[in-house]
Amino acid sequence: MLTSCGNVSGLKINNFDIGKSLQAATSAKNAIVPLTEAEEIELGEGIASNLLGLAPLHTDREVQRYVNSIGRWISMHSERPDLPWTFAVLDSDNVNAFAAPGGYVVLTKGMLLRMTSEAELAGVLAHEIAHVLRKHHLNAMQKASAMSALRDGLDVAITAKNGNPNVLKVLSVGTALYARGLDKEDEFESDRMGVVLAARAGYDPYGLPAVLHSLQRISSNDEGMQLLFQTHPKLSDRLGQLDNIMGRDFDRYENLPSVQGRFEKILTRMKTGKN
């Protein structure tokens, strides 16, 4: 979820009125038709393309390769390993991460720089992977009775992406969802699944709670945190939910392979700008 999506009222791009488009799409009452996996992937690509147009990708290929390798490793331990999983880091100081249907996961440089270990990165990626596995965004679109509007806008979104991938051309209900956020129960479920997925992949499951603790120390007035605070349950509530299940069901992992060196190498590259 990117903070750039926050205020779209009256916003126009190339004479395209985003606010009116959102209003029309959210009022659609057409019948809902379940998507095939191929359609889910195509829809996710269109939504991810729109969101990626709001900030450039981080230019360090080693950073991108590293995050992809971690994300894909975790996704291999899920029930949908064959999706075309794609992970990316945006060159944005905002602190956030989001997933789109079909296996698209993006986090910001600001989020990555807040972490202190690869286990924390694994926890955040696993949380986003869980959103895809449980089809939280697709379900939310269905609740809004807007699937038909999304189908109509999909071809337009993909055409615009191919014409100029760095400019936001179309903003549909699917993209607007990232400014509103999911139901808190979806976020709680992704937290619970995230710690399990991270553990399956061999990471300390306490990585995700560690990130949430770190974010909890950031002021609520921090500009880079505004959308995350607005679109997610309170961090204290998320930590409380995790404590309820991990306190009784998880033992703290010991003697795990050390990957701290490679994580710190990536952070150093990002902080110094030396590719």
C-alpha positions as CSV (number, residue, x, y, z in Angstrom):
1,M,0.0,0.0,0.0
2,L,1.6,3.2,-1.1
3,T,1.0,6.6,0.5
4,S,0.8,8.2,-2.9
5,C,-2.6,6.7,-3.3
6,G,-4.0,8.5,-0.3
7,N,-5.8,11.5,-1.7
8,V,-7.2,11.1,-5.2
9,S,-10.2,13.5,-5.0
10,G,-10.1,15.8,-8.0
11,L,-6.8,14.3,-9.2
12,K,-6.4,14.1,-13.0
13,I,-3.7,12.4,-15.0
14,N,-3.7,13.1,-18.8
15,N,-7.3,14.4,-18.4
16,F,-8.4,11.2,-16.7
17,D,-10.5,12.1,-13.7
18,I,-9.5,9.5,-11.1
19,G,-12.0,10.6,-8.5
20,K,-15.0,10.2,-10.8
21,S,-13.6,6.9,-12.0
22,L,-13.5,5.6,-8.5
23,Q,-17.0,6.8,-7.7
24,A,-18.4,5.1,-10.8
25,A,-16.6,1.9,-10.2
26,T,-17.5,1.5,-6.5
27,S,-21.2,2.1,-7.4
28,A,-21.2,-0.8,-9.9
29,K,-23.8,-3.4,-8.9
30,N,-23.1,-6.0,-11.7
31,A,-23.1,-9.7,-11.0
32,I,-19.9,-11.2,-9.7
33,V,-18.2,-13.8,-11.9
34,P,-15.3,-15.7,-10.3
35,L,-12.0,-15.2,-11.9
36,T,-9.8,-18.0,-13.3
37,E,-6.2,-18.2,-12.1
38,A,-5.1,-16.8,-15.4
39,E,-7.5,-13.9,-15.0
40,E,-6.4,-13.3,-11.4
41,I,-2.7,-13.1,-12.6
42,E,-3.7,-10.7,-15.4
43,L,-5.7,-8.5,-13.0
44,G,-2.9,-8.5,-10.5
45,E,-0.4,-7.4,-13.2
46,G,-2.6,-4.5,-14.1
47,I,-3.1,-3.4,-10.5
48,A,0.6,-3.8,-9.7
49,S,1.5,-1.8,-12.8
50,N,-0.8,1.1,-11.8
51,L,0.7,1.2,-8.3
52,L,4.3,0.9,-9.5
53,G,3.7,4.0,-11.6
54,L,3.5,6.0,-8.4
55,A,7.2,5.6,-7.5
56,P,10.3,4.3,-9.3
57,L,11.9,0.9,-8.7
58,H,15.0,1.0,-6.6
59,T,17.9,1.0,-9.2
60,D,20.2,-1.4,-7.4
61,R,19.7,-4.8,-9.2
62,E,21.4,-6.6,-6.3
63,V,18.8,-5.3,-3.9
64,Q,16.0,-6.4,-6.3
65,R,17.6,-9.9,-6.8
66,Y,18.1,-10.4,-3.1
67,V,14.4,-9.5,-2.2
68,N,13.2,-11.7,-5.0
69,S,15.3,-14.7,-3.9
70,I,13.9,-14.4,-0.3
71,G,10.3,-13.9,-1.5
72,R,10.4,-16.8,-4.0
73,W,12.0,-19.1,-1.5
74,I,9.1,-18.4,1.0
75,S,6.5,-18.8,-1.8
76,M,7.8,-22.2,-2.6
77,H,6.7,-23.3,0.8
78,S,3.1,-22.1,0.3
79,E,0.1,-23.9,-1.3
80,R,0.5,-21.8,-4.5
81,P,4.2,-22.2,-5.4
82,D,3.5,-22.1,-9.2
83,L,2.2,-18.6,-9.4
84,P,4.5,-16.2,-11.2
85,W,5.7,-14.7,-7.9
86,T,7.3,-11.3,-8.4
87,F,8.9,-9.1,-5.7
88,A,10.1,-5.6,-6.0
89,V,11.5,-2.7,-3.9
90,L,10.3,0.8,-4.6
91,D,12.7,3.8,-4.2
92,S,10.4,5.5,-1.7
93,D,11.1,6.6,1.9
94,N,7.5,5.8,2.9
95,V,7.2,2.7,5.1
96,N,4.8,0.2,3.5
97,A,4.3,-3.0,1.6
98,F,1.5,-4.4,-0.6
99,A,0.5,-7.4,-2.5
100,A,-1.6,-7.7,-5.7
101,P,-3.6,-10.8,-6.9
102,G,-1.6,-13.4,-8.8
103,G,1.6,-13.2,-6.9
104,Y,2.8,-9.6,-7.0
105,V,4.5,-8.2,-3.9
106,V,6.1,-4.8,-3.4
107,L,7.8,-3.1,-0.5
108,T,9.3,0.3,-0.2
109,K,13.0,1.2,0.5
110,G,11.7,2.9,3.7
111,M,10.2,-0.4,4.9
112,L,13.4,-2.4,4.2
113,L,15.6,0.1,5.9
114,R,13.5,-0.2,9.1
115,M,14.4,-3.9,9.4
116,T,17.4,-5.3,11.3
117,S,17.5,-8.9,10.0
118,E,16.6,-11.2,7.1
119,A,14.0,-12.9,9.4
120,E,12.2,-9.6,9.6
121,L,12.2,-9.3,5.8
122,A,10.9,-12.8,5.5
123,G,8.1,-12.1,8.0
124,V,6.9,-9.0,6.0
125,L,7.1,-10.9,2.7
126,A,5.3,-13.9,4.1
127,H,2.5,-11.6,5.4
128,E,2.1,-10.2,1.9
129,I,2.2,-13.7,0.3
130,A,-0.5,-14.7,2.7
131,H,-2.8,-12.0,1.3
132,V,-2.4,-13.5,-2.2
133,L,-2.9,-17.1,-0.9
134,R,-6.2,-16.2,0.8
135,K,-7.2,-13.9,-2.1
136,H,-8.0,-11.1,0.3
137,H,-8.0,-8.4,-2.3
138,L,-10.2,-10.4,-4.7
139,N,-12.7,-11.1,-1.9
140,A,-12.7,-7.4,-1.0
141,M,-13.5,-6.5,-4.6
142,Q,-16.3,-9.0,-4.6
143,K,-17.8,-7.5,-1.4
144,A,-17.8,-4.1,-3.1
145,S,-19.8,-5.7,-6.0
146,A,-17.3,-4.3,-8.4
147,M,-15.8,-7.3,-10.2
148,S,-17.5,-6.4,-13.5
149,A,-16.1,-2.9,-13.4
150,L,-12.6,-4.3,-12.8
151,R,-13.0,-6.7,-15.8
152,D,-13.9,-3.7,-18.0
153,G,-10.9,-1.7,-16.8
154,L,-8.4,-4.5,-17.0
155,D,-7.7,-4.4,-20.7
156,V,-7.4,-0.6,-20.5
157,A,-4.9,-0.8,-17.6
158,I,-2.7,-3.3,-19.4
159,T,-2.7,-1.3,-22.6
160,A,-1.7,1.8,-20.7
161,K,1.0,-0.1,-18.9
162,N,2.5,-1.4,-22.1
163,G,2.4,2.2,-23.6
164,N,4.2,3.8,-20.6
165,P,4.9,1.7,-17.6
166,N,6.1,4.7,-15.5
167,V,2.9,6.7,-15.6
168,L,-0.3,5.9,-13.9
169,K,-3.0,5.8,-16.6
170,V,-6.0,4.0,-15.0
171,L,-7.1,3.8,-11.4
172,S,-9.9,1.2,-10.9
173,V,-11.6,-0.1,-7.8
174,G,-8.8,-2.7,-7.5
175,T,-6.2,0.0,-7.1
176,A,-8.4,2.2,-4.9
177,L,-8.6,-0.7,-2.4
178,Y,-5.0,0.1,-1.5
179,A,-5.9,3.5,-0.3
180,R,-8.8,2.1,1.9
181,G,-7.2,-1.0,3.3
182,L,-8.5,-4.5,3.9
183,D,-10.7,-5.7,6.7
184,K,-8.7,-6.0,9.9
185,E,-9.5,-9.7,10.1
186,D,-7.7,-10.2,6.8
187,E,-4.7,-8.4,8.2
188,F,-4.8,-10.6,11.3
189,E,-5.1,-13.7,9.2
190,S,-2.1,-12.7,7.1
191,D,-0.1,-12.1,10.3
192,R,-0.9,-15.6,11.5
193,M,-0.2,-17.2,8.2
194,G,3.0,-15.1,7.8
195,V,4.7,-16.4,10.9
196,V,3.9,-20.0,9.8
197,L,5.2,-19.5,6.3
198,A,8.4,-17.9,7.5
199,A,8.9,-20.8,9.9
200,R,8.3,-23.4,7.0
201,A,11.0,-21.6,5.0
202,G,13.4,-21.9,7.9
203,Y,13.3,-18.4,9.3
204,D,12.7,-17.4,12.9
205,P,8.9,-16.8,13.0
206,Y,9.5,-13.9,15.5
207,G,10.8,-11.8,12.6
208,L,7.3,-10.3,11.8
209,P,6.6,-9.4,15.4
210,A,10.0,-7.8,15.6
211,V,9.1,-5.5,12.6
212,L,5.8,-4.6,14.2
213,H,7.5,-3.7,17.4
214,S,10.0,-1.5,15.5
215,L,7.2,0.3,13.6
216,Q,5.3,0.8,16.9
217,R,8.1,3.0,18.1
218,I,7.6,5.4,15.2
219,S,5.6,8.5,15.8
220,S,2.0,8.4,14.6
221,N,2.7,11.9,13.1
222,D,5.5,10.5,10.8
223,E,4.5,11.3,7.2
224,G,6.0,8.1,5.9
225,M,3.7,6.0,8.1
226,Q,0.4,7.7,7.6
227,L,-1.2,5.3,5.0
228,L,0.1,2.2,6.8
229,F,-1.5,3.5,10.1
230,Q,-4.7,4.4,8.2
231,T,-5.1,1.1,6.4
232,H,-4.0,-1.4,9.0
233,P,-5.3,-2.4,12.5
234,K,-3.4,-0.9,15.4
235,L,0.1,-2.4,15.8
236,S,-0.7,-3.2,19.4
237,D,-3.7,-5.2,18.3
238,R,-1.7,-7.1,15.7
239,L,1.0,-7.9,18.2
240,G,-1.6,-9.0,20.7
241,Q,-3.2,-11.4,18.2
242,L,0.3,-12.9,17.4
243,D,1.1,-13.2,21.1
244,N,-2.0,-15.2,21.7
245,I,-1.0,-17.8,19.1
246,M,2.7,-17.7,19.4
247,G,2.9,-17.7,23.1
248,R,1.4,-21.2,23.3
249,D,2.1,-22.7,19.9
250,F,5.6,-21.6,18.9
251,D,9.0,-22.4,20.5
252,R,11.7,-19.8,19.8
253,Y,13.8,-21.2,17.0
254,E,17.5,-21.8,17.8
255,N,20.5,-22.8,15.8
256,L,19.1,-21.4,12.6
257,P,21.5,-20.8,9.7
258,S,23.1,-17.3,10.0
259,V,22.1,-15.0,7.1
260,Q,22.8,-11.8,8.9
261,G,25.9,-11.0,6.9
262,R,24.2,-10.9,3.5
263,F,21.3,-8.9,4.9
264,E,23.6,-6.2,6.3
265,K,25.5,-6.1,3.0
266,I,22.2,-5.2,1.2
267,L,21.4,-2.5,3.8
268,T,24.8,-1.0,3.4
269,R,24.4,-0.9,-0.4
270,M,21.1,0.9,0.0
271,K,22.3,3.4,2.6
272,T,25.5,4.3,0.7
273,G,24.0,4.2,-2.8
274,K,27.1,2.2,-4.0
275,N,25.8,-0.4,-6.5
